Amino acid sequence: MLDVLRGRRRFGVSVRTLPYSFWFLLLFAVGGVVLFIHLQDIADIVQQQAPGVRFSSTTPSKEFSEKVNSVSAINGKVTQQSAEGIVHPISPMQLPHSQGPQQAATTRAREPSLSSPPITKLQRKLLKTSPGVQGVTNSSNSFASTSTLSKSPQPKFVSMPEGLAEVQESRRRLIREVCAKYRSKISRKIMPHHVARIYVEDKHKLLYCEVPKAGCSNWKRVLLVLAGIANSTNAIDTGFVHNTNQLKRLDYFDRKSITERLETHTKILFIREPLERLVSAYRDKFESPNDYYHPVFGKHIIAKYRVNASKEALKTGNGVTFQEFIKYLLDVRRPVGMDIHWEPANQLCNPCHVEYDFIGKADTMGEDANLFLRSIGAPADLEYPTLKDGNPKAVRTSTEIMQYYFSNLTISERQRVYDFYYMDYLMFNYSKPYNDLY
């Protein structure tokens, strides 16, 4: 026993006399292992896959391929054009990790085939750290529980052309799959902010989600006519559209009423190419006279991002350049907060929580909107207006105009703006605006 105790004592002495460098190296190695485990991208180890949705490398089902091919045949186009006639030369954004037949890049015919190279690790991290990804929570403030993984209920349309119905189904399918892939961790509880941009028109059982700079002013005019508040869209001026309280938003109602409307009303969403929408917002709010955005946003942007700003610029907030606006947009410590006119559409309308029955696009706004109005039995003389709010003399923002503004940015800035709107590009199947983006 004494020998054992002496042996332990000698071992303790030898441990205490080990050089400090040994202990330093040991602690450094342990710290490195812990840091490696912490930074390891879990998505590279385990592919998170929601039940009932497959993202394998197999070819899409025959039924889905036939639907997409049918839509292509109906439209018979091979190029995507914006409302101004500008051709998009780049094929549309597709879901990653799947292979399927490549479709022609038209607004109608390019509804998603599921083929694309894998997204980069940077893009995965952006998706995982974006505001939409949060842990599952249970709150007494929630209104309803919906799941984008379940099959959508049949949309409530009086009639709809077969080709348009197939396009809409493919758009809804793509959103469900993107949500299942990248938003599988979020709670499906619908909170007040999820429906805060949705306008209610009860007479025709319609819910419209407002996306600024994507035709929202004219859609509000349509809602006012549908509700019987106005007789004609052309008779409604801009001030009344934006200041009237006769159109209620969905978060105005109590929980039971919100749940009932989400279940019974037709839910629609119209979106726009993200960078076009961004440039349109900049031109409208900062290049044109504006009594709100210049003093509230412009003064702070100039103060932080302009070197040797004049006293006049600091006082009025006039003359914000596009480069300064982009620096503000990409700054995680913005001097003034986010605004709905350039907030990503997926964060405004939350399509992973609210399953929209009709998803239209600004580049085919007139066609999509009027077909939709006919499909819900709207008055025959009601058509989507083409009125231009803001500066009526300014040319509408097109792809060509957008590219002119972005030509003054660096490649890195263009990439970061694209990353900022990446979920919109992925979820709504828009093409990459530049070939050098990843």
C-alpha positions in Angstrom: 0.0 0.0 0.0 2.8 2.4 0.8 4.4 1.6 -2.6 1.1 2.5 -4.3 0.8 5.8 -2.4 4.4 6.6 -3.2 3.8 5.8 -6.9 0.8 8.1 -7.0 2.7 10.9 -5.3 5.6 10.5 -7.8 3.1 10.6 -10.7 1.4 13.8 -9.3 4.8 15.4 -9.0 5.8 14.5 -12.5 2.5 15.9 -13.9 3.0 19.1 -12.1 6.6 19.4 -13.4 5.5 19.1 -17.1 6.6 22.2 -19.1 4.1 25.0 -19.5 4.5 24.7 -23.3 2.9 21.2 -23.2 -0.1 22.5 -21.3 -0.4 25.4 -23.8 -0.4 23.1 -26.8 -2.9 20.8 -25.2 -5.3 23.6 -24.4 -4.8 25.0 -27.9 -5.6 21.6 -29.5 -8.8 21.2 -27.4 -9.9 24.7 -28.2 -9.3 24.1 -31.9 -11.5 21.0 -31.8 -14.3 22.8 -30.1 -14.1 25.7 -32.6 -14.1 23.3 -35.5 -17.2 21.6 -34.2 -18.9 24.9 -33.6 -18.2 26.2 -37.1 -18.9 23.0 -38.9 -21.8 23.6 -41.3 -24.3 21.0 -40.2 -26.0 21.1 -43.6 -22.8 19.5 -45.0 -23.2 16.5 -42.7 -26.9 15.9 -42.5 -29.2 17.1 -45.3 -32.3 18.5 -43.5 -35.3 17.1 -45.4 -38.9 17.5 -44.4 -41.3 14.6 -44.4 -43.1 14.1 -47.7 -40.7 16.2 -49.8 -37.8 14.7 -51.7 -34.8 16.5 -52.9 -32.9 13.6 -54.4 -31.0 13.6 -57.7 -33.8 11.6 -59.4 -35.7 12.9 -62.4 -39.0 14.7 -61.6 -42.2 12.6 -61.9 -43.7 12.1 -65.4 -46.8 13.9 -64.3 -44.9 17.0 -63.3 -42.8 17.0 -66.5 -45.9 16.7 -68.6 -47.4 19.7 -66.9 -44.4 21.9 -67.5 -44.1 20.7 -71.1 -47.8 21.4 -71.6 -47.3 25.0 -70.3 -44.4 25.4 -72.6 -46.4 24.3 -75.6 -49.3 26.6 -74.7 -47.1 29.7 -74.6 -44.8 28.8 -77.4 -42.1 31.3 -76.4 -38.4 30.8 -75.9 -37.3 34.1 -74.3 -38.4 35.9 -71.1 -39.4 39.5 -71.6 -40.1 42.2 -69.1 -42.9 44.7 -69.4 -40.6 47.0 -71.4 -39.6 44.3 -73.9 -36.1 43.6 -72.5 -34.9 40.1 -73.0 -33.4 38.2 -70.1 -30.6 36.2 -71.6 -29.9 34.0 -68.5 -31.8 30.9 -67.6 -34.1 31.0 -64.6 -33.0 30.2 -61.0 -33.7 26.6 -60.2 -33.9 24.5 -57.1 -30.6 22.9 -56.1 -29.7 19.2 -55.8 -32.1 17.9 -58.4 -31.9 17.1 -62.1 -34.6 17.4 -64.7 -35.4 18.6 -68.2 -34.2 22.1 -68.9 -37.1 24.4 -69.9 -37.2 27.4 -72.1 -36.7 30.7 -70.2 -40.1 32.3 -70.6 -42.2 33.9 -67.9 -44.9 31.2 -68.4 -42.9 28.3 -69.8 -40.0 28.6 -67.4 -42.0 27.4 -64.4 -39.6 25.2 -62.5 -37.8 22.2 -63.8 -35.8 21.1 -60.8 -32.3 21.3 -62.2 -29.4 23.3 -60.9 -25.9 22.9 -59.6 -25.7 22.9 -55.8 -25.7 26.2 -54.0 -22.5 27.4 -52.4 -21.7 27.2 -48.7 -21.9 31.0 -48.5 -25.5 30.9 -49.8 -26.4 28.1 -47.4 -25.1 30.2 -44.5 -27.1 33.2 -45.7 -30.2 31.1 -45.8 -29.6 29.7 -42.4 -28.9 33.1 -40.8 -31.6 35.1 -42.5 -34.4 36.5 -40.4 -36.9 33.9 -41.6 -35.1 31.0 -39.9 -36.1 30.8 -36.3 -36.6 28.1 -33.8 -40.1 26.6 -33.3 -42.0 28.7 -30.8 -45.4 28.4 -29.2 -47.1 31.7 -28.5 -50.4 32.8 -27.3 -50.4 35.5 -30.0 -50.5 33.0 -32.8 -53.7 32.8 -34.9 -53.5 29.6 -36.9 -51.3 26.7 -37.7 -50.6 25.9 -41.4 -48.0 23.8 -43.0 -46.5 24.3 -46.4 -45.6 20.7 -46.5 -49.2 19.6 -46.7 -51.1 19.7 -50.0 -52.6 23.1 -50.7 -56.4 23.3 -50.8 -57.9 23.7 -54.2 -57.9 27.5 -55.0 -61.3 29.2 -55.0 -61.7 30.2 -58.6 -64.8 30.5 -60.7 -62.9 29.5 -63.8 -59.3 29.6 -65.0 -57.6 28.7 -68.3 -55.9 25.3 -68.2 -52.5 26.7 -69.1 -52.7 29.4 -66.4 -53.8 26.9 -63.8 -50.8 24.7 -64.6 -48.5 27.7 -64.3 -50.0 28.6 -60.9 -49.7 25.0 -59.7 -46.0 24.9 -60.6 -45.3 28.3 -58.9 -47.1 27.1 -55.7 -45.2 23.8 -55.9 -41.9 25.6 -56.1 -42.6 27.7 -53.1 -43.7 24.7 -51.0 -40.5 22.9 -51.9 -38.2 25.8 -51.2 -39.9 26.3 -47.9 -39.6 22.7 -47.0 -35.9 22.8 -48.0 -34.8 26.0 -46.4 -37.5 26.9 -43.9 -38.2 23.6 -42.3 -37.2 24.8 -38.9 -39.6 27.7 -38.6 -42.8 27.5 -36.6 -45.9 27.2 -38.7 -47.8 29.4 -36.3 -49.1 32.5 -38.0 -48.2 35.6 -36.0 -49.5 39.2 -36.5 -46.5 40.3 -38.5 -47.0 37.4 -41.0 -50.3 38.9 -42.2 -49.5 42.6 -41.6 -49.2 43.4 -45.3 -52.3 41.5 -46.4 -55.3 43.6 -47.5 -58.9 42.2 -47.1 -61.7 42.5 -49.6 -64.6 40.5 -48.1 -67.2 41.0 -50.9 -65.2 38.8 -53.3 -63.4 36.9 -50.5 -60.0 38.2 -51.5 -56.7 38.6 -49.6 -54.0 40.6 -51.4 -50.5 40.8 -50.1 -48.9 44.2 -50.8 -45.4 44.2 -52.3 -44.4 47.8 -52.9 -43.0 48.6 -56.4 -44.8 45.6 -57.8 -48.0 47.2 -58.8 -49.5 47.5 -55.3 -51.0 51.0 -55.8 -53.1 49.8 -58.8 -54.0 46.6 -57.0 -55.4 48.8 -54.1 -57.5 50.6 -56.7 -58.8 47.3 -57.9 -59.7 46.3 -54.3 -61.5 49.6 -53.8 -63.7 49.0 -56.8 -64.3 45.4 -55.9 -65.4 46.5 -52.4 -67.8 49.1 -53.9 -65.9 52.0 -52.4 -65.1 53.5 -55.8 -66.8 53.1 -59.3 -63.7 53.2 -61.4 -59.9 52.7 -60.9 -59.1 55.7 -63.0 -61.0 58.0 -60.6 -58.9 57.1 -57.6 -55.9 59.4 -57.1 -52.6 58.4 -55.5 -53.3 60.2 -52.2 -56.5 58.4 -51.6 -54.9 55.0 -52.5 -52.2 55.3 -49.9 -54.1 57.2 -47.1 -57.5 55.6 -47.1 -58.5 53.5 -44.1 -61.4 51.9 -45.9 -59.1 48.9 -46.9 -58.4 46.9 -43.8 -55.3 44.8 -43.3 -55.7 41.3 -42.0 -53.9 41.9 -38.7 -56.7 44.5 -37.9 -59.1 41.6 -37.2 -59.3 39.3 -34.2 -57.7 35.8 -34.2 -60.9 33.9 -35.1 -61.6 36.3 -38.0 -58.0 36.0 -39.3 -58.2 32.2 -39.2 -61.6 32.1 -41.0 -60.4 34.4 -43.8 -57.2 32.5 -44.4 -59.3 29.4 -44.8 -62.1 30.8 -47.0 -60.6 33.7 -49.0 -58.5 33.5 -52.2 -55.0 34.7 -51.3 -53.0 36.4 -54.0 -49.4 37.7 -54.3 -47.7 39.7 -57.1 -44.0 40.0 -57.2 -41.3 41.6 -59.3 -37.7 40.9 -60.3 -35.9 41.9 -57.0 -33.1 44.2 -58.4 -35.6 45.9 -60.7 -37.8 46.5 -57.7 -34.9 47.8 -55.7 -33.9 50.3 -58.4 -37.5 51.4 -58.9 -37.7 52.1 -55.2 -34.5 54.1 -55.2 -35.6 56.2 -58.2 -39.0 56.9 -56.7 -37.9 57.7 -53.1 -34.5 59.4 -53.6 -34.3 60.8 -57.2 -37.7 62.3 -57.1 -38.8 65.0 -54.6 -40.1 63.3 -51.5 -41.1 65.0 -48.2 -40.7 61.8 -46.2 -37.8 59.7 -47.5 -35.3 62.6 -48.0 -35.4 63.9 -44.4 -36.1 60.5 -42.7 -33.7 58.3 -44.7 -31.6 60.6 -46.8 -30.1 62.7 -44.0 -28.9 59.6 -42.1 -27.6 57.9 -45.3 -25.6 61.0 -46.3 -24.3 61.6 -42.8 -22.8 58.1 -42.5 -21.7 57.3 -46.1 -20.7 60.6 -47.7 -17.3 62.1 -47.1 -17.3 65.9 -46.6 -21.0 66.2 -47.0 -22.3 69.7 -47.4 -24.4 71.4 -44.8 -27.2 71.6 -47.2 -27.2 67.9 -48.0 -27.0 67.1 -44.3 -29.9 69.4 -43.6 -32.3 68.3 -46.4 -31.2 64.7 -47.2 -31.5 65.5 -50.9 -29.3 63.9 -53.5 -28.6 60.4 -52.1 -26.6 58.5 -54.7 -27.3 54.9 -55.7 -23.9 53.8 -54.3 -24.7 55.4 -50.9 -28.2 53.8 -50.9 -26.6 50.4 -51.5 -24.1 50.9 -48.7 -27.0 51.6 -46.4 -28.9 48.5 -47.6 -26.0 46.2 -47.0 -24.9 47.7 -43.7 -25.8 45.4 -40.8 -25.8 48.5 -38.6 -27.9 50.8 -40.7 -28.3 54.3 -39.4 -32.1 54.0 -40.1 -34.2 50.9 -40.3 -35.5 48.7 -43.1 -38.4 49.9 -45.3 -41.1 47.9 -47.0 -40.2 49.4 -50.5 -37.0 47.4 -50.6 -37.6 44.7 -48.0 -37.5 41.2 -49.7 -40.9 40.1 -50.8 -40.7 36.7 -49.0 -40.3 38.6 -45.7 -43.2 40.9 -46.5 -45.7 38.2 -47.5 -44.3 35.1 -45.7 -45.3 32.5 -48.3 -43.9 29.8 -46.0 -46.7 30.6 -43.6 -49.5 31.7 -45.9 -50.2 29.5 -48.8 -51.1 31.8 -51.7 -53.6 30.6 -54.3 -52.3 32.9 -57.1 -48.8 34.2 -57.6 -48.5 36.8 -60.4 -45.4 38.5 -61.8 -44.9 42.2 -62.7 -43.4 41.4 -66.1 -46.8 39.9 -67.1 -48.9 42.0 -64.7 -51.7 43.0 -67.1 -52.2 39.5 -68.4 -51.9 37.8 -65.0 -54.1 40.3 -63.2 -56.9 40.4 -65.8 -57.0 36.6 -66.1 -57.2 36.4 -62.3 -60.0 39.0 -62.1 -62.0 36.9 -64.7 -61.3 33.8 -62.7 -62.9 35.1 -59.5 -66.0 36.5 -61.3 -65.1 40.2 -61.0 -67.2 42.7 -63.0 -66.6 42.3 -66.7 -65.7 46.0 -67.1 -63.0 45.9 -64.3 -59.5 45.6 -65.6 -56.2 46.1 -64.0 -55.2 49.8 -64.5 -51.9 51.0 -66.0 -51.7 54.2 -64.0 -48.2 55.3 -62.9 -47.8 56.9 -59.5 -44.8 58.8 -58.2 -43.1 60.7 -61.0 -45.5 60.3 -64.0 -42.9 61.7 -66.4 -40.2 59.2 -65.4 -39.7 56.1 -67.6 -40.7 52.9 -65.9 -37.8 50.9 -64.4 -36.8 48.1 -66.8 -34.1 45.5 -66.9 -32.0 47.8 -69.0 -32.4 50.7 -66.5 -31.6 48.4 -63.6 -28.4 47.2 -65.3 -27.4 50.8 -65.9 -27.6 51.6 -62.1 -25.8 48.4 -61.1 -23.0 49.0 -63.6 -21.7 51.7 -61.2 -21.2 49.1 -58.4 -18.3 46.7 -57.8 -18.7 43.0 -58.5 -18.6 42.4 -54.7 -21.4 44.9 -54.1 -23.5 43.3 -56.9 -22.9 39.9 -55.3 -23.9 41.1 -51.8 -27.1 42.7 -53.1 -28.0 39.4 -54.9 -27.3 37.5 -51.7 -29.6 39.9 -49.9 -32.5 39.0 -52.2 -31.4 35.4 -52.8 -34.5 33.8 -51.2 -36.7 35.9 -53.5 -34.7 34.7 -56.6 -34.9 31.1 -55.5 -38.5 31.1 -54.2 -40.0 32.9 -57.2 -37.8 31.3 -59.9 -36.1 34.5 -61.2 -33.0 34.4 -63.4 -29.7 35.6 -62.1 -29.3 39.2 -63.3 -25.6 38.8 -64.0 -23.5 35.8 -65.3 -20.7 36.4 -62.8 -22.9 35.9 -59.7 -22.8 32.6 -57.8 
